[in-house]
């Protein structure tokens, strides 16, 4: 190694790197040089390489300090099952990206150094394209980031999951798999399964057995997001029929369920896309805002309604269609106030992250003074979580719901050999006091989760709770 490093010329001709950034949050751990390298000459040479490392523009990594962009590397897309050398390249590349550019490396469950050692034999041992995609998916799961997954190129994995889907949407509630909506209502009579029925077995296996077998292949920041994502795939199949056992009115029934290709259904995963306005009056005094369907041109109408109502319910059980911290938050805040701080990477020292100034919301001389309630759940992710953080910072918001997906910060994408596209949260996002939000998500002030009874009765229990709270406050006044 010493001979190899020296073959590149005299390192001492390059400038010494600048000292570490102010407000450093974390930096690369180089203790392995002193503890693992015994040869003194090599040890000194490695420290010299780091001391005189490249400064400024890089060929393979973009210069944006907020979010890394990975450039100029061949995805080797024409080798769907790379040979063992390229599979190791895949492992080393991914491991190094996490080691140097993932702002939440400190939140992984395992020592990241040990992950490399653990996975070398796994990447060598795989025998086919599917096994390769699965082992990549497994190591992605080690970073516990809901932004991290396999998005493109995993053709065998997609085929194994199947291209046929059930005619209804399911979710987990009270640890049971519940039918909560039909993609196509005309198929309800054909199946005999009603909204609110509980699926207990799929092709003879219990739902809990299937979930246990899938957990390591569904990367996520926390259990809430993991179970959310499993629910979208658990009834998929390579065949257009599966055997289902389900409970309906406490009676166990069996059916051979017909599945459909996605284009035959009004299919959705996170939430149903509706052709409706993002705002409406629930009563003369309660304004409801659904951020999935709001547009920037709705702001004037909302501004007028805020002058008339006494309470506002903001629904963030979705991915916001607007940047609410710019268009909505000023109506609820009197002063310019920080609600989040970030960590950015030092482009001249891979592995080092530093604190930035807080992100602020702008105030209004006459803000809305009524009751503000924000709704969230496991679908609230990324910009959704960022938005809830902003509403909480007003000091006037009560958050109702359940743990969010725990993945904040803009996404950074990368390719691995075999043309596999994956990603990470590329920027660290924290509360102004530097508390974590990643993996934890946004914890509600009042926890409310959908119940089986509520789903069976077609009720939105979070909105019901919000209205109940508003009415109690009105009576008290």
N, C-alpha and C positions, 0 to 999 in steps of 0.2 A: 504493500500500500504506500509506503514511503517513497519507493522508486516511482510508482505511478503518479503520485502527486507532484513530485519533482520534475516529471516529464513535461509538465505544462509550463515550466519556466520559473523565473524568480518571483516569488510572491511578494517579496519586500518592496518591489517597485510600485505596488498599489497603495493608495492612501489608507490610513487607518480609518475604520468605521467610526461614525459619531457615537458619542455616549448615549445611553438609553434615554428614551423620551421622558418628559415630565409626566407626572400622574400615571405612572406605569401600573397596569392592572396585573399582568402576568408576562413572563418571558420564557424563552426556551431553556430547558434544563440541560446543561452540558456536563453534569457531574459524571456521566459515563466516561468521559475522556480521562478524568483523573482516577476513576475507580476500576475501569476495565482495561485500559491501555497500559501495558507494562513497559513497553519500549519508550525510553525517555525522548529519543529523537522524533519518533512518530507523535508522541503526545504534544511536544512543542510545535510540531508542524501543524497539527489539527487546530491548536489554539491560534496559530498564526493565520490559518485559512479563515477562521471565524473573525479574527481581528481585522483582516483586510478583505472581508467579503465584498461582493458587488454592491455598489450604491447607485441609486437612481433607477433608470429604466431596466426592466427585465424582459427576457424573451418569452418565457413561459407563463409568467404571472403579470396581470395588468397592474397599473400603478394606482388605481383607485383605493384609498385607504379604508373606505367604508365597507366595501364588499369585494372579495377577490374575484378576478376573472381569470380563467385558465386557458392559455392561448397556445396555438402552434403545435399541439401534440396530436399525432395520428391516433384516431380512435380504433384503428385496425378493424373496421366494421366488416371487412371481407373475410374475416376468420371467426365465424360464430362460435366455434369451440377452439380457443387459442391453445397452442401447445404449452407444455409445462413452463417453458421459459417466459412466454407472454402472460401466462396466468400468474406467475410470480411478479412480473412487472405490474400487473393489475393490483395485486396485493400491496406491493411496495409503494406504488403511486397513491393508492387510496390512503394507506397508513400515513404517508408523509403529508398529504393534504390535511388530514385531521390533526396531525402533530403540529403543523406549522400555521394552518389557516382557519381552523375551526375555533370560534371564540368561546365555545362551551366545552372544550376538552376536559376541563377540570370537573365537569359534572358527569362524566362517564363512570359507570359502576366499577369498571376494572382499571387497573394501572395500564395506560395505553401502551407502554413499552412491552408489557406481557402479552398484549393482544397480538402483536406482530409474531412473537415466538409461538403462540398458540395456533395461529392460522397458517403458518408456512406448510405444515404437513397436510392440512385440509385442502389448500389450493393445489398441491401436488397430486393428491390422491383422487380428485374427481375424475370420472371416467367419460362423461359426456356433457353436452351443452346444457341440459337441464340441471345437472349437478353443479356445474360451474355457476349458473345464474343463481341457484339456491345458496351456494356458499358466499357469493357476493352479497346477496340479500341478508344473509346471516350476519356478516361483519358490519353491514350498514346498520343493523339493529343494535350493534354494540355502542353506537354513539347516542342512542336514545333521543332522537330528534325527529319530530313529526314531519319536518320539511325534507327529511332524508328518506329516499326510497329508490326503486328502479322505475324510471318513467318511460324509457324507450329502449328498444333493442332486446328486451327479454322475451323473445318470441316463444321459446319452449315453455317458459313459465306461464305465459298467456294461454297457450294451447292447453296446458295441464289444468289450469283453472277452468277452462271451458268458455265457449262463446254463447252458451245458452243461459238465460236468466229467468227467474220466476216472474209471474205477472203482478206481484205485489212487493212492496217495500217492507223491510223488517228492521227492528232495532232491539237492543237489549234494554229491558226495564225490570227492575227487581230481580236481576240475575236470570231472567228468562228471555228467550227469543220470541218477540211479539210481532205479529203482523200489524202494522200501524197505518198502512195506506195501500191502495191499489194504483198501479201505473195506468191500467186500463179497466175502468169499472165494468165494461161488458164481459170481462172474463171472471168476475166474481162468482156468478152462478155456476159456471163450468167447473170451478174448483171445489165449491162447497165450503171453502175456508173464509171466515169472516174477519174483519178488522177487530183486533183484540184477542184472536185465538193465539194459543201458545204452541210453538213448534218444539217438540221434545226429541224427535229422532229424525235423522236423515239417512236414507239407505241403510237402516238397521243400527246405526251408531247414534249414541246420545249426543246431543248438542254440546254438552260439556266435554266429552271425549274429543270431538272434532276441534273445539276451541283450543284445548290443551295441545293438540298436534300442530296447530297453526301459529301459536304465540310467537315462536322464534322467527317466523317468516313475515311478520307484520311490524316493521320498524315504527316506533312512535315514542314520543316523549314521556307518556304516562299511560296508565291502564285505560283511562277514559277514551283517549284517542285510539288506542289499539283495538278496543272492543268495537268502537265506531267503525273502523276500517274493516274488521273481520266481518261485521254484519253485512257489508256490501257484497262480499264474495262467498259467503258460507253456503249459499244455495245455487251457486254457479255450477255448471257441469259440462262435460264434453258431449253428453247425450241430451236429447230433448225431453227426457222423462226421468224423474227421480221419485223414490218412495218416501213419503212423508207420514210421520205420526204426529198428531197434534191434539191439544186439549181445546174443546169448545164447550162452554158452559159446564166445565168440570167432567166432561165425558171424553174419553180417549177415542180417537178415530184415526183411520188410515186412509191414505189416498195416493194414487199414482199421479203425481203432479206434472202437467205439461209445462215445459220451459220454452222460451222464445229467444230468437236473436234480438239483440238490443234495438235494432232499427224498427222492429215490430211493436215496440213498447214506447210509451211516454216515460222513458226511464230517467231516474235521477238518483244521485247518491246522497249528497249532503242535505238538500232541501228542494222542494218543488219550486220550479221557476213559474211564476204567475204573471200574467199580463194585467197588472193592476198598479195603482199608484202606491207610493211608499209611505203615504200618510193618510190618516182618516180619523174622524172623531168617534171614539167609542161611546161617549156620552157628550153632552154639551160642555162638560168640564174636563174631559180627559182626551188628550191628543195622543194617538199611537203612531210611532214612526218605525217603519221596517227598513233598516239600512240596506237590505239587499236590493230594494226596488226604488230607493230614492234617487233622484237626479239633481244635479246642481241647479237646474232651472226651477226646481220645486221650492227653493229657498224663500222667494218673496211670499208665496202662499203660506209657508210655515211661519214666517215672521209675523204675518197678520193673525194667524191662529193663536200664536203664543200670547198675544195681547188679550185674548178672550178666555183661554182655558186656565184651570187651576193646577192641573197635573199633566205630566208627560211620561209616557212609557216608550223607551227606546229599545227596540228589539235587535240584538246583535247575535242572534242564534243563526248566523249566516256569514257570508263574506261581504263586507260593505261595498256598495257600488260607488261610494263617494269618500273623499278624505274628510271625515266629519270634524276632525280637529281644526280644519280651516273654515268649513262652511257652517257647521252647527254649534261647535263649542263656544264661540264668542257670545252666543245668546244666553249662556248659562254661567258665565264667569265675569267677575268684575275687574280683575287685575291680570296682567301678564304673569303667568305662573308656570314653572316647569312641571312636567308630569312624567318625564323619562330621561335617562341618561344612557349613552352608548359607550361601547368599547370599539375602537378602530384599531386596525393592525398597523404596525410600523413596517412600511414597505422595505426599509433598509435593514430590517432585522427579523426575518421570518420566525414566527413563534412568539413575538412580543406584541402585546395589546395594551392600549392606554385609554384612559378615561377622556371623554369629550364633555363639552358644556351641555347642560340640560336642554331638552327640546321643550319649547314653551307654547302654551296656548294663549291667544290674545283675548283681552277682556272687552266688556261692553259697559257703558256708563249706566244703562238701565237693563240689567240682565233679568231673565225669568226668575221669579222668586218663589214659584210654587213647588210642588213635590216632583222630584225627578227619579224615576225608577228605570234601571237598565237590566235587560234580560240576557243571560248567557247560558251556554252549555258546551258540550264536547265538540260541537261544530264550530264554535268561536275559536278562530285560529289566526295567527299572524297579524294582518291588518285589523282583524276583528278584536284580537286581544289588545293591540295597541290602542284601538278606539275606546275599549272599556277602561283602560288605564287612564286615558284622557278624561273621560267622564268622571271617574273616581276623584281625579285631582281637583274638580270643581268644589269638592267638599259638601256638595248638596245632593249627591247621588247615592241611592241605595241599590246595590247589585243583588239580583235574585237569580237563582239557577243552580248550576253545578260546575265542577272543575272544567276549565277550558283545555284546549289541546296542548298547551305548553310549548309552542314553537313560535318565537317572535324574531324579527330581524329579517332583512331582505335576503332572498335566496341566491346562492351561488351554485352554478351548474358545472358539471365536468363529465368527461367521457372516459370509460375504461376499455381496455382491449376486448374485442367482440362487439364494439359499438354500443356498449351499455351506458345509458345516460342516467346519472344520479345527481344528487344535490345535497347541500347542507344549509343551515341557517348561517348566513355570511357575516352578520353583524350582531354583536351582543347588545341586548336591550334590558334595562334595569329600571326599577323605580328610582325617583330622585335621591332616596337615601341609600341607593345601591343594593337594595334587596333583589334577589333573584326572581325572575318570572318564568324563565326557561325550565321546562319539565314540570314545574309546579302549576303553571297556568295562573289564571286570575281566580282567586278564591272568592266565592260570593259572600256577601254579608248575611244573606239568608239562603240556606240550601233548600231548593225545591227540585225534585226530579219527577218526571212523568211516572205515574203508577199504572199497573195493568188495568185497574178499574177505570181510571181516567181515560186511557186509550180506548177501552171498550165503549165508553160513553161519548167518545168524540170530543172530549174537553181539552182545552189548553190550560193546564194547571198552573203554569207560570204566570200567564196573564190573569187568571183568576186570583192568584195570590197578590199580584200587583194591585188589582182593583180593590181587593179586601183591605190592603194596607192604606190605600188612598181614602177609602170610606171611613176607616177607623180614625184617621187623622182629622177628617172633616167633622166627624161626630165630636171628637175631643175639643175641637176649636169652638 
